[in-house]
Amino acid sequence: MTYDEAAVLDAMRSFPRGRRVPRQDVLNKTHLPVDRMNKALAGLETSGHVLLDGDMVKLSSDGTTFDT
């Protein structure tokens, strides 16, 4: 897991469990450049940590099962 992926995952865990959040909210929490955040989200989706649905992002585990 890269630093950017860990930052995005940590930001996702700060939102209420089970909530789908806009990418912009994740971007505001992480303070990463857009391209780095999108790359991190793509990596997290590939590994099964997050679910991407257009502009919305959701943790696949509600933030409880992944040990990072």
N, C-alpha and C positions, 0 to 999 in steps of 0.2 A: 504494500500500500504506500502510495506516495504521500508527501507532505500535503499537497493540495487535496488529495482524496480524503485524508484524515481531517483536514480543516472543514471540508464540505460535510463530511459525516458528522462531525462535532456540531456544526451549525444546524444540521437537520435534527439532531437530538435535542436541540434547544426549543424546538416547536412542539406543540401538544402531540401526543402519540396518535397515530392514525390519520393525521391531518395532511392533506395535499396542499403544498405551498407553491406559490409562483417562483420561478427561477430568480426573479428580481429580489425577492425576500432573502433567498439564499445568498445571492451576490452581495446584498447589503450587510449580511452577517459575517461573511468571510473576508470581505475587502480584497478579494482576488480580482485580477483582470478577467474580463468576460471569457476570453479564449481559454485561459487556464481553468476557470470554473467549469466550462463546458466539457473540457477534456477530462477533468476529474469526475464529473457526473457520468460521462460515457464509460469511464473505467469502473465506476461503482455500479452502473447498470449491468455491465458485462459480468462482474463478479457476483451480482445478485443482491447487493446491498440496498439499492434504490430502484424504484420503478418510475420511469419517465412517461408522461402522458402529455405530449405537446409541450406547453409552457409550464406544466405542473409537475412537481416532484413529490414522491412519497417514499418513506422508508419501507422496505419490504418486510422488515421484522418488527416494525413499531419501535425500533431502537433498543430492544431488550436482549437479543440473542447474539449479536456480533461482538466479539472481543477484539478490540483494536488497540 
